[in-house]
Amino acid sequence: MKLYGIKNCDTVKKARKWLDENGTAYEFHDFKKDGLSSEKLSQWEQAIGWEALINKRGTTWRKLPDEVRDTISAQSAHQIMLENTSIIKRPVVERGDEVSVGFNADQWAAWTD
């Protein structure tokens, strides 16, 4: 498993704690510190859709101009997420070709069975 997120994000901390407590091996990638490639973002968009990746409840989304939020599309969302990784819902977790977004203990437990 590979967990993507931001080290000091509360949800990422919760996810890492759960994975550690359940003995689940994972690799952590801090996309704030280590970056995020356009190719990786495209893989996630193909797997789960760009809408699932954008955190519309966060301050980064709320700080976007109204015209950007009102006219967001797959293409503009991709660029916005690359420029503002904080807008990506966290954590993003990969296991093989499977991708999940957010804290999802039930799915992760099923992956490790």
N, C-alpha and C positions, 0 to 999 in steps of 0.2 A: 504494500500500500504506500501511496505517496500522498501526503497531506500538504496542501498549499494554503497559505494564509499570511497573516501578519502576526508576528511573535507576541505583541502585547494586546491583541484583540481578546476580549473575554471569552467569546465563543470558541476561538482557537485554543485558548488555554484549557477550557472545559473539555474540548475534543481530545487534546493531547493527554490530559489527565485520565480520561476514560480509556483511551487506547493503552496507556502505560499500565493502569490498574488491571486491565483485562489481558495483559501479556501479548498485545498485538504489535507485531513489528511494523514499523512504518518509517519512512524518510520524510523529513520536514523541509519544505522549501518556502522561505520567507520572500514573497514577491515584492515586498516593499524594499528589502535589502538586496535581494538577488535578482530582481527583475522578472519580467514575464515576456516571453516571446510571442510574437503575432501568431506563429504556427501553433503554439500550445493553446492559446486563446481560441483559435479557430477549431481545434480538436474539441474543446469543451463546448463551443457553440454548436458544433455538429452533433455532439452526443446528447446535449440537454436543452439546447436553444439559448439564444442570447438573453431572452426575457428572464429565464431562471437565474442567470448569473448576476443581474443587476439588483443591488440592494436599494429598493426605493424607499426604505424607512430610515436610511442613514443620512448623516449631515452632508456627505459629499453629493448625494443626489439632490438634496434640498438646496444646495448652493449653486447648482446649475441654473443658468438663465431659463425663464419660463419657455421661451421659444425653442430652446434645445430639448427640454423635457417633453414639450408638446409635439415635437416633430421627430423624435428619436426613431431610428430605423436600424435594421441589422448592421448596415454599413457604418452609420454614425456611432452606434453603440460599441462596435469593435474598437474604433479609434478612441472613444471616451474611456473605455476600460483600460486600454493601453496607457493612456496619458494619466489616468487617475485610478490606480489599482485599488485604492481605498473604496471605490464604488462597487467592487466585486463582492458578492455575498460570500461569507466565509464560514467554515473552511470549504475548499474544493478538495475532494478526495478521489483519487484514482486507484482502481484495482484492475489491472489488465486494461480491457477496453471499456470498463464500467466507470461512470463518473457520478458522484453525488455532490450536492451542495448543502451546506448547513450541518448542524450537529444531528447525526442520524445513527444513534447507537444500535437500533434494531437492524438496520441494513448492514452496518459494519459487523455486528455479531453474526449475521447470516453469512457474510463473506468469509469469516474465519472458521466456520463450522467444518 
